[in-house]
Amino acid sequence: MSKHIAVLMTDMFEDSEFTSPKEAFENEGHTLTVIEKEQGKTIQGKQKEASVTVDASIDDVKPSDFDALLIPGGFSPDMLRGDERFVTFAKYFMDEDKPVFAVCHGPQLLITAKALEGRNATGFASIQVDMEYAKANVYDQEVVVCHNLVTSRTPDDLPAFNRESLKQLQ
């Protein structure tokens, strides 16, 4: 059955951490909605390889309308975590045990949401200590699955990240 996946991101996202899962999810019939502050705005990946038109404003969507959440890395999660609307949106998926896919710096949004305590997870090397302070059990592995949460460290981990994320959507 096809799932509807919310994607929280803004400028300076890590290009492949959006394009690779997007392709994997769409190949399996799932739909993605890119959510940012402004609908219709074009956001740019930090490698300048991907530019994406925002599908919806954070003010016009409810997390309950979605089956899963994707948080690509790059600088995007750090910029979004300063806006309570995105933090609350992400926290909903963790609280409701809906699938959450966070790669590289993506877990920064979950740290701010105080949603990692007691969870097994990984992330980019530079945020692993932040994840530990957020009381996550941090592992330096290509992919870590903990209930509804799938996390990976870098673009090199995307094949494993996509594989485990797709399992959550079955």
C-alpha positions as CSV (number, residue, x, y, z in Angstrom):
1,M,0.0,0.0,0.0
2,S,1.3,3.4,-1.0
3,K,2.3,5.7,1.9
4,H,2.4,9.5,2.1
5,I,5.8,10.8,3.4
6,A,6.4,14.2,4.7
7,V,9.9,15.7,4.0
8,L,11.1,18.5,6.3
9,M,13.9,20.5,4.6
10,T,15.1,23.9,3.5
11,D,18.0,25.3,1.6
12,M,21.4,23.7,2.0
13,F,20.0,20.2,2.4
14,E,22.5,17.4,1.4
15,D,21.4,16.7,-2.2
16,S,21.8,13.0,-2.3
17,E,20.2,12.5,1.1
18,F,16.9,13.8,-0.5
19,T,17.2,12.5,-4.1
20,S,18.3,9.0,-3.2
21,P,15.5,8.2,-0.7
22,K,13.0,10.0,-2.9
23,E,13.8,7.8,-5.9
24,A,13.7,4.6,-3.7
25,F,10.4,5.6,-2.2
26,E,8.8,6.7,-5.5
27,N,10.0,3.5,-7.2
28,E,7.9,1.6,-4.6
29,G,4.8,3.8,-5.3
30,H,5.1,6.1,-2.2
31,T,4.4,9.9,-2.4
32,L,6.5,12.6,-0.9
33,T,5.5,16.1,0.1
34,V,8.3,18.6,0.7
35,I,7.5,21.0,3.6
36,E,9.2,24.3,4.3
37,K,8.2,27.7,5.5
38,E,6.9,28.9,2.0
39,Q,5.0,26.8,-0.5
40,G,6.2,27.2,-4.1
41,K,9.7,28.4,-3.1
42,T,12.6,26.7,-4.8
43,I,15.2,25.4,-2.3
44,Q,18.7,24.5,-3.3
45,G,20.9,21.6,-2.1
46,K,24.3,22.5,-0.7
47,Q,26.1,20.6,-3.5
48,K,24.0,22.6,-6.0
49,E,23.0,19.3,-7.7
50,A,19.3,19.4,-6.7
51,S,16.8,22.2,-6.5
52,V,13.4,21.4,-5.2
53,T,10.1,23.2,-5.3
54,V,8.4,23.2,-1.9
55,D,5.0,21.4,-2.0
56,A,3.5,22.8,1.2
57,S,4.0,25.4,3.9
58,I,4.4,24.1,7.4
59,D,1.4,26.2,8.3
60,D,-0.8,24.4,5.9
61,V,-0.1,20.8,6.9
62,K,-0.8,18.5,9.8
63,P,1.5,15.7,10.7
64,S,-1.5,13.4,11.1
65,D,-2.0,13.6,7.3
66,F,1.2,11.7,6.7
67,D,2.4,8.1,7.2
68,A,6.1,8.7,7.7
69,L,8.7,11.5,7.9
70,L,12.0,12.0,6.1
71,I,14.6,14.4,7.4
72,P,17.6,14.8,4.9
73,G,20.9,16.1,6.3
74,G,23.1,18.9,5.4
75,F,22.6,22.3,7.1
76,S,18.9,22.2,6.6
77,P,18.0,20.4,9.9
78,D,20.0,22.8,11.9
79,M,18.2,25.8,10.3
80,L,14.8,24.2,10.8
81,R,15.4,23.2,14.4
82,G,15.2,26.9,15.4
83,D,11.6,27.0,14.3
84,E,9.2,25.4,16.8
85,R,6.7,24.5,14.1
86,F,9.2,22.0,12.5
87,V,10.3,20.7,15.9
88,T,6.7,20.0,16.9
89,F,5.9,18.4,13.5
90,A,8.9,16.0,13.8
91,K,8.1,15.2,17.5
92,Y,4.6,14.1,16.5
93,F,6.0,11.2,14.4
94,M,8.2,10.0,17.3
95,D,5.4,10.3,19.8
96,E,3.0,8.4,17.5
97,D,5.5,5.7,16.6
98,K,5.2,6.5,12.9
99,P,8.2,5.8,10.7
100,V,11.0,8.5,10.9
101,F,13.9,8.4,8.5
102,A,16.8,10.8,9.5
103,V,20.2,10.7,7.8
104,C,23.4,12.5,8.6
105,H,22.5,15.8,10.4
106,G,18.8,14.9,10.2
107,P,18.7,13.8,13.9
108,Q,19.4,17.4,15.0
109,L,15.7,18.1,14.6
110,L,14.9,15.1,16.8
111,I,17.5,16.3,19.4
112,T,15.7,19.6,19.6
113,A,12.4,17.8,19.8
114,K,13.8,15.8,22.8
115,A,12.7,12.7,21.1
116,L,15.8,10.5,21.1
117,E,16.0,9.6,24.8
118,G,16.6,5.8,25.2
119,R,16.5,5.3,21.4
120,N,19.2,3.5,19.4
121,A,20.5,5.8,16.6
122,T,23.4,7.1,14.6
123,G,24.2,10.4,12.8
124,F,27.0,12.3,11.2
125,A,30.2,12.1,13.4
126,S,30.0,15.7,14.5
127,I,26.5,15.3,16.0
128,Q,27.0,12.0,17.7
129,V,28.1,13.6,21.0
130,D,25.0,15.8,20.8
131,M,22.9,12.7,20.3
132,E,24.6,11.2,23.4
133,Y,23.7,14.3,25.4
134,A,20.1,13.9,24.2
135,K,20.3,10.4,25.9
136,A,20.3,8.4,22.7
137,N,22.3,5.1,22.5
138,V,24.6,6.1,19.6
139,Y,26.2,3.5,17.3
140,D,28.7,4.2,14.6
141,Q,27.1,1.9,12.0
142,E,25.8,2.5,8.4
143,V,22.2,2.2,9.5
144,V,20.5,1.8,12.9
145,V,16.9,0.8,13.2
146,C,15.0,1.3,16.5
147,H,11.3,0.6,16.4
148,N,10.0,3.3,14.0
149,L,13.3,5.2,13.7
150,V,15.8,4.7,10.9
151,T,19.1,6.7,11.1
152,S,22.3,6.7,9.0
153,R,25.6,8.7,9.1
154,T,26.5,9.9,5.6
155,P,25.6,9.7,1.9
156,D,27.8,6.6,1.7
157,D,25.2,4.8,3.9
158,L,22.2,5.6,1.7
159,P,21.8,2.1,0.2
160,A,21.4,0.6,3.7
161,F,19.3,3.6,4.8
162,N,16.9,3.3,1.9
163,R,16.6,-0.5,2.3
164,E,15.7,-0.3,6.0
165,S,13.4,2.8,5.4
166,L,11.5,0.9,2.8
167,K,11.0,-2.1,5.2
168,Q,9.3,0.4,7.6
169,L,6.8,1.4,4.9
170,Q,5.7,-2.2,4.2
